Amino acid sequence: MRRKDVKGASKSSKKEVADVPNLSGDAAADKPEVDEEDESDPKGKQSTVNLIGVDTKRVSDFASFNNYFPGSLFKLIVSFAFLVSIIGWKALLTGFAAMSLTIPLNIYFSKRYSAAQDRLMKVRDVKMGVVTEALQGKKVGKRRDSVGRLTSSRHTTN
């Protein structure tokens, strides 16, 4: 991942201009120019370091686990060979057919169950909203009652 240094070309021309002494004697113009790369793109170097760190982690993870692919393929072939020799190819194909029929059924019923759970949660949220609103109204009613009692007691004492 290489980043194109676009700022480097314009940066060198600004430094050349900054090296020229100020002949007008203006003190404000004599101040050295601040490096604009740090101000305009504060995440430039840090984001590059982060990307390198993430890529390094991904490469090391792949290097750690890439030997599992050929090993698992070999184990699968050996397992099928043993299954064919033990139970026969007809029973093995029947097992695969049963598995291939039950997987779509499992997916279908799992989606239905998940949708039912979502509907249940929505109904419970509505119910809790109604209960909360009723409790808030009850609190307001109690406050109004107590305010009404206070004003009525004040009017009777006066």
Rosetta silent file (secondary structure, phi, psi, omega in degrees, C-alpha in Angstrom):
SEQUENCE: MRRKDVKGASKSSKKEVADVPNLSGDAAADKPEVDEEDESDPKGKQSTVNLIGVDTKRVSDFASFNNYFPGSLFKLIVSFAFLVSIIGWKALLTGFAAMSLTIPLNIYFSKRYSAAQDRLMKVRDVKMGVVTEALQGKKVGKRRDSVGRLTSSRHTTN
SCORE:     score description
SCORE:     0.000 S_00000001
   1 L     0.000  103.379  179.664    0.000    0.000    0.000 S_00000001
   2 L  -105.577  140.308  176.734    1.816    3.048   -1.236 S_00000001
   3 L  -105.255  136.007 -179.947    0.565    6.553   -0.748 S_00000001
   4 L   -79.021  129.706 -178.909    1.291    9.128   -3.359 S_00000001
   5 L   -87.970   87.643 -178.882    3.142   12.113   -1.936 S_00000001
   6 L   -81.247  -34.885 -177.306    1.218   14.956   -3.540 S_00000001
   7 H   -72.491  -22.618 -177.069    2.086   17.519   -0.883 S_00000001
   8 H   -62.855  -34.416 -177.959    5.804   16.905   -1.272 S_00000001
   9 H   -69.902  -44.675 -178.577    5.991   18.677   -4.649 S_00000001
  10 H   -77.478  -24.817 -177.914    4.329   21.895   -3.491 S_00000001
  11 H   -67.839  -38.021 -178.633    6.051   21.757   -0.119 S_00000001
  12 H   -67.674  -34.506  179.226    9.544   22.089   -1.613 S_00000001
  13 H   -71.573  -31.837  178.113    8.622   25.236   -3.524 S_00000001
  14 H   -70.623  -35.663  179.380    7.242   26.845   -0.359 S_00000001
  15 H   -67.199  -35.988  178.134   10.437   26.093    1.533 S_00000001
  16 H   -64.246  -39.780  179.525   12.476   27.770   -1.185 S_00000001
  17 H   -68.782  -36.484 -178.351   10.333   30.877   -0.882 S_00000001
  18 H   -70.842  -24.845 -179.321   10.626   30.797    2.916 S_00000001
  19 H   -77.624  -16.141  179.686   14.453   30.665    2.719 S_00000001
  20 L   -73.663  127.210 -178.613   14.587   33.996    0.887 S_00000001
  21 L   -67.757  150.208 -179.112   15.319   36.764    3.422 S_00000001
  22 L   -82.252  115.607 -177.395   12.709   39.481    3.886 S_00000001
  23 L   -86.957  -18.332 -176.839   14.056   42.658    2.359 S_00000001
  24 L   -78.753  -16.945  178.084   11.150   44.876    3.384 S_00000001
  25 L    85.049    9.663  179.363   12.001   44.551    7.082 S_00000001
  26 L   -71.978  121.267 -176.007    8.516   43.381    8.075 S_00000001
  27 L   -70.334  -34.177 -179.762    8.892   41.480   11.371 S_00000001
  28 H   -67.045  -33.449 -178.778    5.715   39.440   10.877 S_00000001
  29 H   -78.583  -15.985 -179.746    6.951   38.134    7.545 S_00000001
  30 H   -77.608  -10.525 -179.241   10.292   37.056    9.082 S_00000001
  31 L   -66.636  139.142  178.707    8.630   34.271   11.065 S_00000001
  32 L   -68.113  146.942 -178.296    9.470   30.809    9.742 S_00000001
  33 L   -74.020  136.495 -179.276    6.668   29.035    7.953 S_00000001
  34 L   -78.246  142.132  178.330    4.947   26.286    9.948 S_00000001
  35 L   -63.592  114.227 -173.524    4.964   22.810    8.433 S_00000001
  36 H   -78.436  -16.953 -177.556    1.487   22.562    6.874 S_00000001
  37 H   -65.387  -38.028 -179.195    1.471   18.783    6.522 S_00000001
  38 H   -69.637  -35.168 -178.207    0.952   18.298   10.250 S_00000001
  39 H   -79.896  -42.197 -174.096   -1.937   20.789   10.384 S_00000001
  40 H   -79.257  -32.805 -178.952   -3.775   19.897    7.187 S_00000001
  41 L  -133.196   75.689 -176.329   -3.498   16.101    7.441 S_00000001
  42 L   -69.575  -21.139 -178.403   -2.975   15.137   11.080 S_00000001
  43 L   -93.589    3.054 -174.016   -4.030   11.545   10.440 S_00000001
  44 H   -57.828  -60.333 -177.957   -1.697   11.009    7.470 S_00000001
  45 H   -71.332  -39.192 -178.035    1.208    9.226    9.096 S_00000001
  46 H   -66.230  -40.106  179.512   -0.890    7.665   11.842 S_00000001
  47 H   -67.011  -34.896  176.965   -3.414    6.194    9.390 S_00000001
  48 H   -64.893  -42.790  178.609   -0.580    4.731    7.346 S_00000001
  49 H   -64.055  -41.018  178.966    0.885    3.118   10.457 S_00000001
  50 H   -63.743  -42.708  178.900   -2.554    1.760   11.402 S_00000001
  51 H   -62.621  -40.505  178.773   -3.078    0.295    7.926 S_00000001
  52 H   -64.623  -40.806  179.091    0.310   -1.385    8.051 S_00000001
  53 H   -63.223  -42.244  179.317   -0.514   -2.805   11.486 S_00000001
  54 H   -66.414  -44.123  179.482   -3.855   -4.196   10.288 S_00000001
  55 H   -63.971  -38.980  178.388   -2.315   -5.681    7.152 S_00000001
  56 H   -62.775  -40.770  178.028    0.484   -7.230    9.187 S_00000001
  57 H   -63.689  -43.334  179.920   -2.079   -8.849   11.494 S_00000001
  58 H   -63.986  -42.463  179.860   -4.031  -10.267    8.538 S_00000001
  59 H   -65.140  -41.460 -179.646   -0.893  -11.676    6.907 S_00000001
  60 H   -68.131  -36.323  176.072    0.254  -13.256   10.165 S_00000001
  61 H   -63.266  -43.773  178.818   -3.205  -14.796   10.729 S_00000001
  62 H   -63.991  -40.905  179.910   -3.181  -16.265    7.234 S_00000001
  63 H   -65.429  -30.838  179.985    0.342  -17.588    7.718 S_00000001
  64 H   -73.122  -36.159 -170.275   -0.747  -19.210   10.976 S_00000001
  65 H  -111.568   -0.516 -176.136   -3.838  -20.949    9.606 S_00000001
  66 L   -69.350  -19.759  178.795   -3.175  -21.552    5.896 S_00000001
  67 L   -76.114  -12.149  178.255   -1.868  -25.051    6.595 S_00000001
  68 H   -71.439  -28.136 -176.938   -5.347  -26.064    7.828 S_00000001
  69 H   -63.868  -55.390  178.569   -6.821  -25.948    4.308 S_00000001
  70 H   -66.433  -33.587  179.133   -4.860  -28.799    2.739 S_00000001
  71 H   -65.428  -41.601  179.435   -4.964  -30.750    6.005 S_00000001
  72 H   -69.677  -35.680  176.584   -8.739  -30.505    6.286 S_00000001
  73 H   -63.875  -42.753  178.401   -9.161  -31.511    2.631 S_00000001
  74 H   -63.033  -44.714  178.568   -6.982  -34.564    3.227 S_00000001
  75 H   -61.816  -38.932  178.873   -8.947  -35.496    6.380 S_00000001
  76 H   -64.282  -43.565  179.498  -12.236  -35.133    4.477 S_00000001
  77 H   -64.770  -43.906  179.351  -11.067  -37.442    1.678 S_00000001
  78 H   -64.618  -40.505  178.940   -9.795  -40.042    4.149 S_00000001
  79 H   -63.035  -43.737  177.610  -13.050  -39.849    6.145 S_00000001
  80 H   -63.501  -39.216  178.781  -15.147  -40.398    3.013 S_00000001
  81 H   -62.670  -44.062  177.566  -12.963  -43.346    2.028 S_00000001
  82 H   -65.288  -40.987  179.353  -13.445  -44.959    5.439 S_00000001
  83 H   -63.246  -41.233  178.699  -17.203  -44.275    5.384 S_00000001
  84 H   -64.439  -40.518 -179.363  -17.543  -45.829    1.947 S_00000001
  85 H   -71.640  -28.703 -177.875  -15.590  -48.898    3.067 S_00000001
  86 H   -85.258  -52.310 -173.472  -17.592  -49.253    6.300 S_00000001
  87 H  -106.520  -13.315 -179.684  -21.199  -48.451    5.296 S_00000001
  88 L    94.712  161.011 -174.534  -21.068  -48.443    1.500 S_00000001
  89 H   -75.771  -28.684  179.646  -21.649  -45.749   -1.053 S_00000001
  90 H   -67.330  -44.176  178.957  -25.476  -46.104   -1.083 S_00000001
  91 H   -66.509  -35.863  177.974  -25.792  -45.431    2.630 S_00000001
  92 H   -64.988  -44.841  177.769  -23.354  -42.522    2.339 S_00000001
  93 H   -65.227  -36.435  176.699  -25.386  -40.939   -0.469 S_00000001
  94 H   -64.156  -40.131  176.472  -28.596  -41.506    1.527 S_00000001
  95 H   -62.909  -41.909  177.042  -27.013  -39.703    4.471 S_00000001
  96 H   -65.546  -37.820  178.257  -26.027  -36.792    2.240 S_00000001
  97 H   -64.652  -42.698  178.425  -29.561  -36.670    0.797 S_00000001
  98 H   -63.350  -41.990  179.285  -31.075  -36.563    4.281 S_00000001
  99 H   -65.956  -41.608 -179.452  -28.671  -33.838    5.320 S_00000001
 100 H   -68.534  -22.242  174.991  -29.341  -31.809    2.168 S_00000001
 101 H   -83.365  -34.351 -176.857  -33.103  -32.004    2.891 S_00000001
 102 H   -79.479  -27.591  179.985  -32.873  -31.075    6.541 S_00000001
 103 H   -63.557  -49.699  177.468  -30.599  -28.062    6.109 S_00000001
 104 H   -62.465  -36.291  176.727  -33.126  -26.009    4.054 S_00000001
 105 H   -64.003  -41.252  177.867  -35.893  -26.995    6.490 S_00000001
 106 H   -62.335  -42.997  178.522  -33.748  -25.870    9.389 S_00000001
 107 H   -62.530  -44.419 -179.195  -33.044  -22.543    7.666 S_00000001
 108 H   -60.960  -49.333 -178.080  -36.755  -22.020    6.926 S_00000001
 109 H   -71.047  -30.243  175.781  -37.905  -22.721   10.472 S_00000001
 110 H   -66.121  -40.426  177.566  -35.067  -20.678   11.960 S_00000001
 111 H   -65.813  -40.531  177.618  -36.142  -17.660    9.912 S_00000001
 112 H   -63.391  -42.994  179.791  -39.769  -18.122   10.996 S_00000001
 113 H   -63.733  -41.838  178.989  -38.725  -18.399   14.629 S_00000001
 114 H   -64.063  -41.207  177.943  -36.559  -15.282   14.340 S_00000001
 115 H   -64.451  -39.629  177.771  -39.426  -13.331   12.753 S_00000001
 116 H   -64.356  -39.564  177.527  -41.759  -14.458   15.556 S_00000001
 117 H   -63.636  -40.611  177.761  -39.202  -13.308   18.135 S_00000001
 118 H   -62.441  -44.590  178.584  -38.978   -9.905   16.411 S_00000001
 119 H   -62.650  -41.890  179.124  -42.776   -9.532   16.442 S_00000001
 120 H   -61.293  -43.776  179.503  -42.893  -10.538   20.103 S_00000001
 121 H   -64.474  -37.638  177.856  -40.253   -7.955   21.008 S_00000001
 122 H   -65.399  -42.268  178.480  -42.167   -5.226   19.141 S_00000001
 123 H   -63.772  -41.382  178.804  -45.379   -6.112   20.974 S_00000001
 124 H   -65.533  -37.949  177.137  -43.533   -6.076   24.297 S_00000001
 125 H   -62.774  -43.214  178.410  -42.005   -2.676   23.468 S_00000001
 126 H   -62.865  -44.332  179.916  -45.455   -1.248   22.712 S_00000001
 127 H   -60.704  -45.205  179.602  -46.814   -2.758   25.931 S_00000001
 128 H   -64.725  -35.774  176.013  -43.964   -1.300   27.986 S_00000001
 129 H   -63.000  -42.454  179.142  -44.529    2.092   26.387 S_00000001
 130 H   -65.650  -43.983  179.547  -48.212    1.992   27.355 S_00000001
 131 H   -63.603  -43.917  178.976  -47.394    0.907   30.921 S_00000001
 132 H   -62.147  -43.686  178.746  -44.717    3.607   31.262 S_00000001
 133 H   -62.707  -40.570  178.902  -47.114    6.233   29.925 S_00000001
 134 H   -64.852  -41.814  178.944  -49.811    5.083   32.364 S_00000001
 135 H   -66.470  -39.190  177.009  -47.387    5.248   35.276 S_00000001
 136 H   -63.758  -40.678  177.992  -46.237    8.715   34.240 S_00000001
 137 H   -64.970  -36.819  178.460  -49.866    9.797   33.999 S_00000001
 138 H   -64.975  -40.718  177.275  -50.535    8.386   37.447 S_00000001
 139 H   -63.322  -42.722  178.894  -47.624   10.406   38.851 S_00000001
 140 H   -64.024  -40.698  178.683  -48.947   13.543   37.181 S_00000001
 141 H   -62.906  -40.785  177.631  -52.395   12.788   38.574 S_00000001
 142 H   -64.378  -40.624  178.636  -50.983   12.411   42.083 S_00000001
 143 H   -63.340  -44.085 -179.917  -49.160   15.720   41.729 S_00000001
 144 H   -64.295  -39.270  177.998  -52.306   17.446   40.538 S_00000001
 145 H   -62.206  -45.869 -178.317  -54.264   15.932   43.418 S_00000001
 146 H   -67.067  -37.608  176.655  -51.715   17.105   45.955 S_00000001
 147 H   -66.126  -41.603  178.483  -51.600   20.565   44.353 S_00000001
 148 H   -63.104  -39.843  178.584  -55.415   20.636   44.327 S_00000001
 149 H   -66.584  -40.502  179.486  -55.528   19.660   48.006 S_00000001
 150 H   -64.110  -44.658 -179.728  -52.960   22.312   48.897 S_00000001
 151 H   -67.952  -37.137  178.629  -54.840   25.044   47.083 S_00000001
 152 H   -69.693  -35.517  177.039  -58.154   23.954   48.556 S_00000001
 153 H   -70.188  -33.014  177.034  -56.654   23.857   52.068 S_00000001
 154 H   -67.585  -40.339 -179.007  -55.177   27.309   51.541 S_00000001
 155 H   -68.816  -34.000 -179.231  -58.536   28.659   50.417 S_00000001
 156 H   -75.987  -30.109  179.281  -60.310   27.172   53.429 S_00000001
 157 H   -77.810  -25.538 -179.120  -57.756   28.533   55.912 S_00000001
 158 L   -76.405    0.000    0.000  -57.952   32.061   54.470 S_00000001
